[in-house]
């Protein structure tokens, strides 16, 4: 099977699989497989592929994007978050993503930049923090709070 990454520059996608072009979904998924989430190689390439796949978020793509929420590079994690929440999802998929986001949020090693973005996403998507309220409250960024119903709110907004 041919490598999709450019042979002379292993962190660049070859011409037949450039994320900015209308590359087939399969090509993007195979390219992503060459850049596993536990590796710190080619974060910009990962982000480009994640963004392109976010346009086609089905169950297979969602399953392939979720592991990138544990990538060592914050930009890759943020790219995965954006791709997973770009389009409205049916409830089973949204619930799965919400649960993984909550696990990332309550991981004490996660960085403040990621926690702030998670707070913004939960607020914007009107996702509840049910079952995680006390752990999320401990790690809420400044300017956010959880209302009585379990929704994340921003101070000064309704």
N, CA, C and O atoms as a GROMACS GRO file, in nm:
protein
  632
    1UNK      N    1   0.085  -0.118   0.000
    1UNK     CA    2   0.000   0.000   0.000
    1UNK      C    3   0.090   0.125   0.000
    1UNK      O    4   0.181   0.134   0.082
    2UNK      N    5   0.066   0.219  -0.088
    2UNK     CA    6   0.152   0.337  -0.094
    2UNK      C    7   0.128   0.429   0.025
    2UNK      O    8   0.017   0.441   0.076
    3UNK      N    9   0.238   0.492   0.066
    3UNK     CA   10   0.227   0.589   0.174
    3UNK      C   11   0.160   0.716   0.121
    3UNK      O   12   0.188   0.759   0.009
    4UNK      N   13   0.074   0.772   0.200
    4UNK     CA   14   0.006   0.895   0.160
    4UNK      C   15   0.087   1.018   0.195
    4UNK      O   16   0.068   1.125   0.137
    5UNK      N   17   0.176   1.003   0.292
    5UNK     CA   18   0.260   1.116   0.327
    5UNK      C   19   0.372   1.128   0.225
    5UNK      O   20   0.421   1.028   0.173
    6UNK      N   21   0.409   1.249   0.196
    6UNK     CA   22   0.512   1.278   0.098
    6UNK      C   23   0.643   1.209   0.139
    6UNK      O   24   0.687   1.229   0.252
    7UNK      N   25   0.707   1.129   0.050
    7UNK     CA   26   0.824   1.051   0.090
    7UNK      C   27   0.946   1.135   0.131
    7UNK      O   28   1.018   1.096   0.223
    8UNK      N   29   0.972   1.247   0.065
    8UNK     CA   30   1.088   1.328   0.099
    8UNK      C   31   1.062   1.416   0.221
    8UNK      O   32   1.156   1.449   0.294
    9UNK      N   33   0.940   1.453   0.244
    9UNK     CA   34   0.903   1.534   0.358
    9UNK      C   35   0.788   1.462   0.430
    9UNK      O   36   0.671   1.490   0.403
   10UNK      N   37   0.822   1.370   0.521
   10UNK     CA   38   0.721   1.281   0.577
   10UNK      C   39   0.610   1.350   0.654
   10UNK      O   40   0.512   1.286   0.691
   11UNK      N   41   0.623   1.480   0.681
   11UNK     CA   42   0.517   1.549   0.754
   11UNK      C   43   0.424   1.626   0.661
   11UNK      O   44   0.331   1.692   0.707
   12UNK      N   45   0.448   1.616   0.530
   12UNK     CA   46   0.360   1.682   0.434
   12UNK      C   47   0.283   1.577   0.358
   12UNK      O   48   0.337   1.472   0.323
   13UNK      N   49   0.158   1.603   0.334
   13UNK     CA   50   0.075   1.512   0.256
   13UNK      C   51   0.117   1.522   0.110
   13UNK      O   52   0.142   1.632   0.060
   14UNK      N   53   0.126   1.409   0.044
   14UNK     CA   54   0.161   1.408  -0.099
   14UNK      C   55   0.055   1.475  -0.184
   14UNK      O   56  -0.056   1.498  -0.136
   15UNK      N   57   0.086   1.508  -0.309
   15UNK     CA   58  -0.005   1.586  -0.393
   15UNK      C   59  -0.141   1.521  -0.417
   15UNK      O   60  -0.240   1.592  -0.437
   16UNK      N   61  -0.148   1.389  -0.415
   16UNK     CA   62  -0.278   1.326  -0.442
   16UNK      C   63  -0.370   1.326  -0.321
   16UNK      O   64  -0.484   1.282  -0.330
   17UNK      N   65  -0.320   1.375  -0.207
   17UNK     CA   66  -0.401   1.374  -0.085
   17UNK      C   67  -0.384   1.503  -0.007
   17UNK      O   68  -0.368   1.499   0.115
   18UNK      N   69  -0.387   1.613  -0.073
   18UNK     CA   70  -0.375   1.741  -0.006
   18UNK      C   71  -0.508   1.777   0.059
   18UNK      O   72  -0.610   1.782  -0.009
   19UNK      N   73  -0.509   1.802   0.192
   19UNK     CA   74  -0.635   1.829   0.261
   19UNK      C   75  -0.713   1.947   0.203
   19UNK      O   76  -0.836   1.946   0.209
   20UNK      N   77  -0.647   2.047   0.148
   20UNK     CA   78  -0.717   2.162   0.095
   20UNK      C   79  -0.794   2.132  -0.033
   20UNK      O   80  -0.889   2.203  -0.066
   21UNK      N   81  -0.755   2.029  -0.102
   21UNK     CA   82  -0.826   1.989  -0.224
   21UNK      C   83  -0.943   1.899  -0.188
   21UNK      O   84  -0.959   1.860  -0.073
   22UNK      N   85  -1.023   1.868  -0.286
   22UNK     CA   86  -1.134   1.777  -0.264
   22UNK      C   87  -1.084   1.633  -0.270
   22UNK      O   88  -1.118   1.558  -0.361
   23UNK      N   89  -1.004   1.595  -0.173
   23UNK     CA   90  -0.950   1.460  -0.166
   23UNK      C   91  -1.059   1.366  -0.116
   23UNK      O   92  -1.144   1.407  -0.037
   24UNK      N   93  -1.056   1.243  -0.160
   24UNK     CA   94  -1.158   1.148  -0.111
   24UNK      C   95  -1.143   1.123   0.039
   24UNK      O   96  -1.034   1.132   0.095
   25UNK      N   97  -1.253   1.092   0.098
   25UNK     CA   98  -1.259   1.068   0.242
   25UNK      C   99  -1.161   0.957   0.283
   25UNK      O  100  -1.093   0.969   0.384
   26UNK      N  101  -1.156   0.852   0.206
   26UNK     CA  102  -1.067   0.739   0.235
   26UNK      C  103  -0.922   0.786   0.246
   26UNK      O  104  -0.849   0.745   0.336
   27UNK      N  105  -0.883   0.872   0.154
   27UNK     CA  106  -0.746   0.922   0.152
   27UNK      C  107  -0.716   1.000   0.279
   27UNK      O  108  -0.607   0.987   0.336
   28UNK      N  109  -0.810   1.080   0.324
   28UNK     CA  110  -0.791   1.157   0.447
   28UNK      C  111  -0.780   1.064   0.567
   28UNK      O  112  -0.694   1.084   0.654
   29UNK      N  113  -0.866   0.964   0.572
   29UNK     CA  114  -0.862   0.870   0.684
   29UNK      C  115  -0.730   0.792   0.685
   29UNK      O  116  -0.673   0.770   0.792
   30UNK      N  117  -0.682   0.752   0.568
   30UNK     CA  118  -0.555   0.680   0.561
   30UNK      C  119  -0.439   0.772   0.599
   30UNK      O  120  -0.345   0.730   0.666
   31UNK      N  121  -0.445   0.897   0.556
   31UNK     CA  122  -0.342   0.992   0.593
   31UNK      C  123  -0.338   1.014   0.743
   31UNK      O  124  -0.231   1.025   0.803
   32UNK      N  125  -0.456   1.021   0.804
   32UNK     CA  126  -0.465   1.039   0.948
   32UNK      C  127  -0.408   0.918   1.022
   32UNK      O  128  -0.348   0.932   1.129
   33UNK      N  129  -0.426   0.798   0.965
   33UNK     CA  130  -0.374   0.676   1.028
   33UNK      C  131  -0.221   0.678   1.034
   33UNK      O  132  -0.162   0.615   1.121
   34UNK      N  133  -0.158   0.751   0.943
   34UNK     CA  134  -0.011   0.761   0.944
   34UNK      C  135   0.039   0.860   1.048
   34UNK      O  136   0.160   0.870   1.072
   35UNK      N  137  -0.052   0.933   1.109
   35UNK     CA  138  -0.015   1.033   1.211
   35UNK      C  139  -0.095   1.005   1.339
   35UNK      O  140  -0.190   1.076   1.368
   36UNK      N  141  -0.056   0.902   1.414
   36UNK     CA  142  -0.136   0.864   1.531
   36UNK      C  143  -0.140   0.974   1.637
   36UNK      O  144  -0.049   1.056   1.647
   37UNK      N  145  -0.248   0.974   1.718
   37UNK     CA  146  -0.265   1.079   1.819
   37UNK      C  147  -0.163   1.073   1.932
   37UNK      O  148  -0.147   1.172   2.004
   38UNK      N  149  -0.096   0.961   1.950
   38UNK     CA  150   0.004   0.954   2.057
   38UNK      C  151   0.141   1.002   2.011
   38UNK      O  152   0.239   0.992   2.085
   39UNK      N  153   0.148   1.053   1.891
   39UNK     CA  154   0.273   1.102   1.834
   39UNK      C  155   0.269   1.254   1.827
   39UNK      O  156   0.163   1.313   1.804
   40UNK      N  157   0.384   1.317   1.846
   40UNK     CA  158   0.388   1.463   1.834
   40UNK      C  159   0.437   1.506   1.696
   40UNK      O  160   0.475   1.622   1.678
   41UNK      N  161   0.437   1.415   1.599
   41UNK     CA  162   0.478   1.448   1.462
   41UNK      C  163   0.369   1.527   1.391
   41UNK      O  164   0.250   1.504   1.411
   42UNK      N  165   0.412   1.618   1.310
   42UNK     CA  166   0.329   1.689   1.212
   42UNK      C  167   0.196   1.742   1.265
   42UNK      O  168   0.091   1.710   1.209
   43UNK      N  169   0.198   1.823   1.370
   43UNK     CA  170   0.071   1.873   1.424
   43UNK      C  171  -0.009   1.955   1.323
   43UNK      O  172  -0.132   1.947   1.322
   44UNK      N  173   0.057   2.033   1.238
   44UNK     CA  174  -0.016   2.115   1.141
   44UNK      C  175  -0.087   2.028   1.037
   44UNK      O  176  -0.199   2.058   0.996
   45UNK      N  177  -0.022   1.921   0.997
   45UNK     CA  178  -0.084   1.828   0.901
   45UNK      C  179  -0.204   1.760   0.966
   45UNK      O  180  -0.308   1.743   0.903
   46UNK      N  181  -0.189   1.719   1.092
   46UNK     CA  182  -0.301   1.657   1.163
   46UNK      C  183  -0.420   1.752   1.166
   46UNK      O  184  -0.533   1.712   1.137
   47UNK      N  185  -0.394   1.878   1.202
   47UNK     CA  186  -0.503   1.976   1.211
   47UNK      C  187  -0.571   1.992   1.076
   47UNK      O  188  -0.694   1.998   1.069
   48UNK      N  189  -0.494   2.000   0.967
   48UNK     CA  190  -0.554   2.015   0.834
   48UNK      C  191  -0.644   1.897   0.801
   48UNK      O  192  -0.754   1.915   0.749
   49UNK      N  193  -0.598   1.775   0.830
   49UNK     CA  194  -0.678   1.656   0.801
   49UNK      C  195  -0.802   1.652   0.890
   49UNK      O  196  -0.911   1.621   0.844
   50UNK      N  197  -0.785   1.684   1.019
   50UNK     CA  198  -0.899   1.686   1.111
   50UNK      C  199  -1.005   1.784   1.063
   50UNK      O  200  -1.125   1.754   1.066
   51UNK      N  201  -0.962   1.902   1.020
   51UNK     CA  202  -1.057   2.002   0.972
   51UNK      C  203  -1.130   1.953   0.847
   51UNK      O  204  -1.251   1.972   0.835
   52UNK      N  205  -1.058   1.891   0.756
   52UNK     CA  206  -1.121   1.840   0.634
   52UNK      C  207  -1.220   1.729   0.667
   52UNK      O  208  -1.329   1.724   0.609
   53UNK      N  209  -1.184   1.641   0.760
   53UNK     CA  210  -1.275   1.532   0.798
   53UNK      C  211  -1.397   1.584   0.875
   53UNK      O  212  -1.503   1.521   0.872
   54UNK      N  213  -1.382   1.696   0.942
   54UNK     CA  214  -1.494   1.754   1.015
   54UNK      C  215  -1.610   1.792   0.926
   54UNK      O  216  -1.724   1.806   0.972
   55UNK      N  217  -1.582   1.809   0.798
   55UNK     CA  218  -1.689   1.840   0.702
   55UNK      C  219  -1.776   1.718   0.673
   55UNK      O  220  -1.886   1.730   0.620
   56UNK      N  221  -1.726   1.598   0.709
   56UNK     CA  222  -1.797   1.474   0.677
   56UNK      C  223  -1.817   1.390   0.803
   56UNK      O  224  -1.797   1.269   0.800
   57UNK      N  225  -1.856   1.452   0.911
   57UNK     CA  226  -1.863   1.382   1.039
   57UNK      C  227  -1.975   1.279   1.043
   57UNK      O  228  -2.091   1.312   1.069
   58UNK      N  229  -1.939   1.154   1.018
   58UNK     CA  230  -2.030   1.042   1.037
   58UNK      C  231  -1.972   0.955   1.148
   58UNK      O  232  -1.870   0.991   1.207
   59UNK      N  233  -2.033   0.841   1.176
   59UNK     CA  234  -1.986   0.759   1.289
   59UNK      C  235  -1.841   0.715   1.273
   59UNK      O  236  -1.766   0.716   1.371
   60UNK      N  237  -1.800   0.678   1.152
   60UNK     CA  238  -1.662   0.635   1.132
   60UNK      C  239  -1.565   0.750   1.156
   60UNK      O  240  -1.464   0.734   1.224
   61UNK      N  241  -1.596   0.865   1.100
   61UNK     CA  242  -1.508   0.982   1.117
   61UNK      C  243  -1.503   1.022   1.264
   61UNK      O  244  -1.395   1.050   1.316
   62UNK      N  245  -1.617   1.026   1.330
   62UNK     CA  246  -1.620   1.061   1.472
   62UNK      C  247  -1.531   0.966   1.551
   62UNK      O  248  -1.454   1.010   1.636
   63UNK      N  249  -1.542   0.837   1.523
   63UNK     CA  250  -1.459   0.738   1.592
   63UNK      C  251  -1.311   0.759   1.568
   63UNK      O  252  -1.230   0.733   1.658
   64UNK      N  253  -1.275   0.806   1.450
   64UNK     CA  254  -1.133   0.830   1.418
   64UNK      C  255  -1.084   0.963   1.476
   64UNK      O  256  -0.964   0.978   1.501
   65UNK      N  257  -1.175   1.060   1.497
   65UNK     CA  258  -1.134   1.190   1.551
   65UNK      C  259  -1.121   1.189   1.703
   65UNK      O  260  -1.036   1.260   1.757
   66UNK      N  261  -1.203   1.113   1.771
   66UNK     CA  262  -1.205   1.114   1.919
   66UNK      C  263  -1.068   1.090   1.983
   66UNK      O  264  -1.034   1.159   2.079
   67UNK      N  265  -0.987   0.995   1.934
   67UNK     CA  266  -0.856   0.975   1.997
   67UNK      C  267  -0.765   1.098   1.992
   67UNK      O  268  -0.674   1.110   2.074
   68UNK      N  269  -0.788   1.189   1.899
   68UNK     CA  270  -0.704   1.307   1.886
   68UNK      C  271  -0.733   1.410   1.996
   68UNK      O  272  -0.664   1.511   2.006
   69UNK      N  273  -0.833   1.384   2.079
   69UNK     CA  274  -0.857   1.469   2.196
   69UNK      C  275  -0.750   1.446   2.303
   69UNK      O  276  -0.743   1.522   2.400
   70UNK      N  277  -0.668   1.343   2.286
   70UNK     CA  278  -0.559   1.315   2.379
   70UNK      C  279  -0.423   1.337   2.314
   70UNK      O  280  -0.321   1.292   2.366
   71UNK      N  281  -0.420   1.406   2.200
   71UNK     CA  282  -0.294   1.435   2.132
   71UNK      C  283  -0.205   1.521   2.222
   71UNK      O  284  -0.257   1.602   2.299
   72UNK      N  285  -0.072   1.507   2.214
   72UNK     CA  286   0.014   1.590   2.298
   72UNK      C  287   0.018   1.738   2.258
   72UNK      O  288   0.065   1.821   2.336
   73UNK      N  289  -0.032   1.771   2.140
   73UNK     CA  290  -0.029   1.910   2.093
   73UNK      C  291  -0.166   1.975   2.112
   73UNK      O  292  -0.266   1.923   2.062
   74UNK      N  293  -0.172   2.087   2.183
   74UNK     CA  294  -0.299   2.156   2.209
   74UNK      C  295  -0.372   2.196   2.081
   74UNK      O  296  -0.494   2.188   2.075
   75UNK      N  297  -0.298   2.238   1.979
   75UNK     CA  298  -0.363   2.279   1.855
   75UNK      C  299  -0.435   2.163   1.789
   75UNK      O  300  -0.542   2.182   1.729
   76UNK      N  301  -0.379   2.044   1.798
   76UNK     CA  302  -0.444   1.925   1.742
   76UNK      C  303  -0.571   1.894   1.821
   76UNK      O  304  -0.675   1.864   1.762
   77UNK      N  305  -0.563   1.902   1.953
   77UNK     CA  306  -0.680   1.876   2.037
   77UNK      C  307  -0.790   1.978   2.005
   77UNK      O  308  -0.907   1.941   1.990
   78UNK      N  309  -0.754   2.105   1.993
   78UNK     CA  310  -0.852   2.208   1.959
   78UNK      C  311  -0.911   2.183   1.819
   78UNK      O  312  -1.030   2.203   1.798
   79UNK      N  313  -0.828   2.141   1.726
   79UNK     CA  314  -0.877   2.108   1.591
   79UNK      C  315  -0.976   1.993   1.594
   79UNK      O  316  -1.077   1.996   1.524
   80UNK      N  317  -0.948   1.892   1.675
   80UNK     CA  318  -1.040   1.779   1.689
   80UNK      C  319  -1.172   1.825   1.751
   80UNK      O  320  -1.279   1.784   1.707
   81UNK      N  321  -1.164   1.911   1.854
   81UNK     CA  322  -1.285   1.964   1.918
   81UNK      C  323  -1.372   2.038   1.816
   81UNK      O  324  -1.493   2.018   1.808
   82UNK      N  325  -1.307   2.124   1.737
   82UNK     CA  326  -1.381   2.203   1.638
   82UNK      C  327  -1.444   2.114   1.532
   82UNK      O  328  -1.559   2.135   1.492
   83UNK      N  329  -1.370   2.014   1.486
   83UNK     CA  330  -1.421   1.925   1.383
   83UNK      C  331  -1.538   1.842   1.435
   83UNK      O  332  -1.634   1.816   1.362
   84UNK      N  333  -1.530   1.800   1.560
   84UNK     CA  334  -1.637   1.717   1.618
   84UNK      C  335  -1.764   1.796   1.648
   84UNK      O  336  -1.871   1.737   1.663
   85UNK      N  337  -1.753   1.927   1.657
   85UNK     CA  338  -1.871   2.008   1.693
   85UNK      C  339  -1.913   2.104   1.581
   85UNK      O  340  -1.998   2.191   1.603
   86UNK      N  341  -1.855   2.090   1.465
   86UNK     CA  342  -1.883   2.182   1.355
   86UNK      C  343  -2.028   2.175   1.308
   86UNK      O  344  -2.087   2.278   1.275
   87UNK      N  345  -2.086   2.056   1.306
   87UNK     CA  346  -2.222   2.038   1.256
   87UNK      C  347  -2.309   1.976   1.365
   87UNK      O  348  -2.259   1.904   1.451
   88UNK      N  349  -2.439   2.004   1.363
   88UNK     CA  350  -2.528   1.939   1.459
   88UNK      C  351  -2.522   1.787   1.439
   88UNK      O  352  -2.517   1.738   1.326
   89UNK      N  353  -2.524   1.714   1.549
   89UNK     CA  354  -2.514   1.569   1.543
   89UNK      C  355  -2.637   1.505   1.604
   89UNK      O  356  -2.699   1.564   1.693
   90UNK      N  357  -2.673   1.385   1.558
   90UNK     CA  358  -2.783   1.313   1.624
   90UNK      C  359  -2.744   1.281   1.768
   90UNK      O  360  -2.625   1.270   1.800
   91UNK      N  361  -2.843   1.265   1.854
   91UNK     CA  362  -2.818   1.252   1.997
   91UNK      C  363  -2.720   1.141   2.035
   91UNK      O  364  -2.635   1.166   2.120
   92UNK      N  365  -2.725   1.020   1.979
   92UNK     CA  366  -2.626   0.920   2.024
   92UNK      C  367  -2.482   0.966   2.001
   92UNK      O  368  -2.396   0.947   2.087
   93UNK      N  369  -2.454   1.026   1.887
   93UNK     CA  370  -2.319   1.075   1.857
   93UNK      C  371  -2.284   1.194   1.946
   93UNK      O  372  -2.173   1.202   1.998
   94UNK      N  373  -2.378   1.286   1.964
   94UNK     CA  374  -2.354   1.403   2.049
   94UNK      C  375  -2.326   1.360   2.193
   94UNK      O  376  -2.239   1.417   2.258
   95UNK      N  377  -2.400   1.262   2.242
   95UNK     CA  378  -2.379   1.214   2.379
   95UNK      C  379  -2.241   1.152   2.395
   95UNK      O  380  -2.174   1.174   2.496
   96UNK      N  381  -2.199   1.074   2.297
   96UNK     CA  382  -2.066   1.012   2.301
   96UNK      C  383  -1.957   1.119   2.304
   96UNK      O  384  -1.862   1.110   2.382
   97UNK      N  385  -1.969   1.219   2.218
   97UNK     CA  386  -1.871   1.328   2.212
   97UNK      C  387  -1.873   1.406   2.343
   97UNK      O  388  -1.767   1.438   2.397
   98UNK      N  389  -1.990   1.437   2.393
   98UNK     CA  390  -2.003   1.511   2.520
   98UNK      C  391  -1.933   1.434   2.632
   98UNK      O  392  -1.862   1.495   2.713
   99UNK      N  393  -1.952   1.303   2.639
   99UNK     CA  394  -1.889   1.223   2.745
   99UNK      C  395  -1.736   1.225   2.735
   99UNK      O  396  -1.666   1.235   2.836
  100UNK      N  397  -1.685   1.216   2.612
  100UNK     CA  398  -1.539   1.221   2.594
  100UNK      C  399  -1.487   1.361   2.628
  100UNK      O  400  -1.382   1.374   2.691
  101UNK      N  401  -1.560   1.465   2.587
  101UNK     CA  402  -1.520   1.602   2.622
  101UNK      C  403  -1.516   1.620   2.774
  101UNK      O  404  -1.424   1.683   2.826
  102UNK      N  405  -1.614   1.564   2.844
  102UNK     CA  406  -1.615   1.575   2.991
  102UNK      C  407  -1.495   1.504   3.052
  102UNK      O  408  -1.437   1.553   3.149
  103UNK      N  409  -1.458   1.390   2.997
  103UNK     CA  410  -1.341   1.318   3.047
  103UNK      C  411  -1.214   1.401   3.024
  103UNK      O  412  -1.127   1.406   3.111
  104UNK      N  413  -1.204   1.465   2.909
  104UNK     CA  414  -1.088   1.551   2.880
  104UNK      C  415  -1.089   1.670   2.976
  104UNK      O  416  -0.985   1.706   3.032
  105UNK      N  417  -1.206   1.730   2.996
  105UNK     CA  418  -1.218   1.848   3.081
  105UNK      C  419  -1.177   1.818   3.225
  105UNK      O  420  -1.110   1.900   3.288
  106UNK      N  421  -1.216   1.702   3.277
  106UNK     CA  422  -1.190   1.671   3.417
  106UNK      C  423  -1.054   1.605   3.438
  106UNK      O  424  -1.018   1.573   3.552
  107UNK      N  425  -0.979   1.585   3.332
  107UNK     CA  426  -0.842   1.535   3.344
  107UNK      C  427  -0.757   1.649   3.397
  107UNK      O  428  -0.743   1.753   3.332
  108UNK      N  429  -0.700   1.631   3.513
  108UNK     CA  430  -0.626   1.740   3.579
  108UNK      C  431  -0.504   1.785   3.502
  108UNK      O  432  -0.454   1.894   3.526
  109UNK      N  433  -0.454   1.703   3.409
  109UNK     CA  434  -0.335   1.741   3.334
  109UNK      C  435  -0.367   1.831   3.215
  109UNK      O  436  -0.276   1.888   3.155
  110UNK      N  437  -0.494   1.843   3.180
  110UNK     CA  438  -0.528   1.925   3.064
  110UNK      C  439  -0.497   2.071   3.090
  110UNK      O  440  -0.498   2.116   3.205
  111UNK      N  441  -0.469   2.142   2.987
  111UNK     CA  442  -0.424   2.282   2.996
  111UNK      C  443  -0.542   2.380   3.002
  111UNK      O  444  -0.650   2.350   2.952
  112UNK      N  445  -0.521   2.496   3.063
  112UNK     CA  446  -0.628   2.596   3.076
  112UNK      C  447  -0.688   2.638   2.941
  112UNK      O  448  -0.808   2.662   2.932
  113UNK      N  449  -0.606   2.647   2.839
  113UNK     CA  450  -0.657   2.685   2.706
  113UNK      C  451  -0.763   2.586   2.656
  113UNK      O  452  -0.862   2.626   2.596
  114UNK      N  453  -0.741   2.458   2.681
  114UNK     CA  454  -0.837   2.356   2.640
  114UNK      C  455  -0.963   2.363   2.726
  114UNK      O  456  -1.075   2.350   2.675
  115UNK      N  457  -0.945   2.383   2.855
  115UNK     CA  458  -1.061   2.392   2.945
  115UNK      C  459  -1.148   2.513   2.910
  115UNK      O  460  -1.271   2.505   2.917
  116UNK      N  461  -1.086   2.625   2.875
  116UNK     CA  462  -1.162   2.743   2.835
  116UNK      C  463  -1.244   2.712   2.709
  116UNK      O  464  -1.362   2.748   2.701
  117UNK      N  465  -1.182   2.645   2.612
  117UNK     CA  466  -1.255   2.614   2.488
  117UNK      C  467  -1.368   2.516   2.516
  117UNK      O  468  -1.475   2.528   2.458
  118UNK      N  469  -1.344   2.420   2.603
  118UNK     CA  470  -1.451   2.326   2.639
  118UNK      C  471  -1.566   2.399   2.707
  118UNK      O  472  -1.682   2.370   2.679
  119UNK      N  473  -1.536   2.493   2.796
  119UNK     CA  474  -1.642   2.571   2.861
  119UNK      C  475  -1.723   2.647   2.756
  119UNK      O  476  -1.846   2.650   2.762
  120UNK      N  477  -1.655   2.707   2.659
  120UNK     CA  478  -1.724   2.780   2.553
  120UNK      C  479  -1.811   2.686   2.468
  120UNK      O  480  -1.924   2.720   2.434
  121UNK      N  481  -1.758   2.568   2.436
  121UNK     CA  482  -1.836   2.473   2.356
  121UNK      C  483  -1.959   2.424   2.432
  121UNK      O  484  -2.069   2.418   2.376
  122UNK      N  485  -1.942   2.389   2.559
  122UNK     CA  486  -2.057   2.343   2.638
  122UNK      C  487  -2.162   2.452   2.649
  122UNK      O  488  -2.282   2.424   2.644
  123UNK      N  489  -2.118   2.576   2.664
  123UNK     CA  490  -2.212   2.689   2.670
  123UNK      C  491  -2.284   2.704   2.536
  123UNK      O  492  -2.407   2.712   2.532
  124UNK      N  493  -2.208   2.709   2.427
  124UNK     CA  494  -2.266   2.732   2.295
  124UNK      C  495  -2.358   2.619   2.250
  124UNK      O  496  -2.460   2.642   2.186
  125UNK      N  497  -2.320   2.494   2.282
  125UNK     CA  498  -2.398   2.378   2.239
  125UNK      C  499  -2.509   2.343   2.337
  125UNK      O  500  -2.590   2.254   2.311
  126UNK      N  501  -2.512   2.414   2.451
  126UNK     CA  502  -2.612   2.389   2.556
  126UNK      C  503  -2.609   2.243   2.603
  126UNK      O  504  -2.711   2.177   2.616
  127UNK      N  505  -2.487   2.197   2.628
  127UNK     CA  506  -2.467   2.062   2.682
  127UNK      C  507  -2.459   2.071   2.833
  127UNK      O  508  -2.397   2.162   2.888
  128UNK      N  509  -2.523   1.977   2.900
  128UNK     CA  510  -2.519   1.970   3.047
  128UNK      C  511  -2.393   1.897   3.092
  128UNK      O  512  -2.335   1.818   3.017
  129UNK      N  513  -2.352   1.924   3.215
  129UNK     CA  514  -2.236   1.856   3.274
  129UNK      C  515  -2.282   1.750   3.374
  129UNK      O  516  -2.211   1.719   3.470
  130UNK      N  517  -2.399   1.695   3.351
  130UNK     CA  518  -2.460   1.596   3.438
  130UNK      C  519  -2.361   1.484   3.473
  130UNK      O  520  -2.296   1.427   3.385
  131UNK      N  521  -2.352   1.454   3.602
  131UNK     CA  522  -2.264   1.348   3.648
  131UNK      C  523  -2.120   1.393   3.670
  131UNK      O  524  -2.041   1.321   3.730
  132UNK      N  525  -2.085   1.512   3.623
  132UNK     CA  526  -1.949   1.564   3.635
  132UNK      C  527  -1.948   1.702   3.701
  132UNK      O  528  -1.843   1.767   3.707
  133UNK      N  529  -2.062   1.745   3.749
  133UNK     CA  530  -2.075   1.884   3.795
  133UNK      C  531  -1.965   1.928   3.892
  133UNK      O  532  -1.900   2.030   3.870
  134UNK      N  533  -1.944   1.852   3.998
  134UNK     CA  534  -1.847   1.896   4.099
  134UNK      C  535  -1.706   1.899   4.042
  134UNK      O  536  -1.630   1.991   4.071
  135UNK      N  537  -1.670   1.801   3.961
  135UNK     CA  538  -1.534   1.799   3.903
  135UNK      C  539  -1.517   1.911   3.800
  135UNK      O  540  -1.409   1.969   3.790
  136UNK      N  541  -1.622   1.941   3.724
  136UNK     CA  542  -1.613   2.049   3.626
  136UNK      C  543  -1.607   2.183   3.698
  136UNK      O  544  -1.529   2.271   3.659
  137UNK      N  545  -1.688   2.200   3.802
  137UNK     CA  546  -1.687   2.327   3.876
  137UNK      C  547  -1.548   2.360   3.931
  137UNK      O  548  -1.509   2.477   3.934
  138UNK      N  549  -1.475   2.258   3.973
  138UNK     CA  550  -1.339   2.280   4.025
  138UNK      C  551  -1.246   2.334   3.918
  138UNK      O  552  -1.148   2.402   3.949
  139UNK      N  553  -1.276   2.305   3.793
  139UNK     CA  554  -1.185   2.340   3.684
  139UNK      C  555  -1.244   2.439   3.584
  139UNK      O  556  -1.190   2.458   3.475
  140UNK      N  557  -1.354   2.503   3.622
  140UNK     CA  558  -1.415   2.602   3.534
  140UNK      C  559  -1.322   2.722   3.517
  140UNK      O  560  -1.267   2.771   3.615
  141UNK      N  561  -1.304   2.768   3.395
  141UNK     CA  562  -1.224   2.889   3.377
  141UNK      C  563  -1.295   3.010   3.438
  141UNK      O  564  -1.417   3.009   3.457
  142UNK      N  565  -1.218   3.111   3.467
  142UNK     CA  566  -1.274   3.234   3.523
  142UNK      C  567  -1.378   3.291   3.428
  142UNK      O  568  -1.358   3.293   3.307
  143UNK      N  569  -1.490   3.338   3.484
  143UNK     CA  570  -1.594   3.400   3.404
  143UNK      C  571  -1.706   3.304   3.365
  143UNK      O  572  -1.801   3.345   3.300
  144UNK      N  573  -1.695   3.176   3.404
  144UNK     CA  574  -1.798   3.076   3.373
  144UNK      C  575  -1.855   3.020   3.502
  144UNK      O  576  -1.788   3.022   3.606
  145UNK      N  577  -1.978   2.971   3.495
  145UNK     CA  578  -2.040   2.904   3.609
  145UNK      C  579  -2.138   2.801   3.556
  145UNK      O  580  -2.169   2.799   3.437
  146UNK      N  581  -2.187   2.715   3.645
  146UNK     CA  582  -2.285   2.613   3.608
  146UNK      C  583  -2.416   2.651   3.675
  146UNK      O  584  -2.420   2.672   3.796
  147UNK      N  585  -2.523   2.659   3.596
  147UNK     CA  586  -2.653   2.698   3.653
  147UNK      C  587  -2.719   2.579   3.723
  147UNK      O  588  -2.664   2.469   3.726
  148UNK      N  589  -2.838   2.602   3.779
  148UNK     CA  590  -2.909   2.499   3.855
  148UNK      C  591  -2.940   2.375   3.772
  148UNK      O  592  -2.946   2.264   3.825
  149UNK      N  593  -2.960   2.394   3.643
  149UNK     CA  594  -2.997   2.282   3.556
  149UNK      C  595  -2.875   2.205   3.503
  149UNK      O  596  -2.892   2.102   3.438
  150UNK      N  597  -2.754   2.254   3.530
  150UNK     CA  598  -2.634   2.184   3.486
  150UNK      C  599  -2.574   2.235   3.357
  150UNK      O  600  -2.487   2.170   3.298
  151UNK      N  601  -2.620   2.352   3.311
  151UNK     CA  602  -2.565   2.412   3.188
  151UNK      C  603  -2.451   2.507   3.224
  151UNK      O  604  -2.455   2.575   3.326
  152UNK      N  605  -2.349   2.509   3.138
  152UNK     CA  606  -2.240   2.603   3.155
  152UNK      C  607  -2.285   2.738   3.103
  152UNK      O  608  -2.339   2.748   2.993
  153UNK      N  609  -2.262   2.842   3.182
  153UNK     CA  610  -2.300   2.979   3.145
  153UNK      C  611  -2.179   3.068   3.161
  153UNK      O  612  -2.084   3.036   3.233
  154UNK      N  613  -2.185   3.180   3.093
  154UNK     CA  614  -2.081   3.280   3.106
  154UNK      C  615  -2.136   3.395   3.189
  154UNK      O  616  -2.250   3.438   3.168
  155UNK      N  617  -2.057   3.443   3.282
  155UNK     CA  618  -2.101   3.554   3.367
  155UNK      C  619  -2.144   3.672   3.281
  155UNK      O  620  -2.076   3.706   3.184
  156UNK      N  621  -2.257   3.733   3.315
  156UNK     CA  622  -2.305   3.850   3.242
  156UNK      C  623  -2.389   3.818   3.120
  156UNK      O  624  -2.440   3.909   3.055
  157UNK      N  625  -2.404   3.688   3.087
  157UNK     CA  626  -2.490   3.648   2.974
  157UNK      C  627  -2.608   3.571   3.027
  157UNK      O  628  -2.601   3.509   3.134
  158UNK      N  629  -2.715   3.575   2.952
  158UNK     CA  630  -2.836   3.501   2.992
  158UNK      C  631  -2.828   3.358   2.948
  158UNK      O  632  -2.920   3.280   2.973
   0.00000   0.00000   0.00000
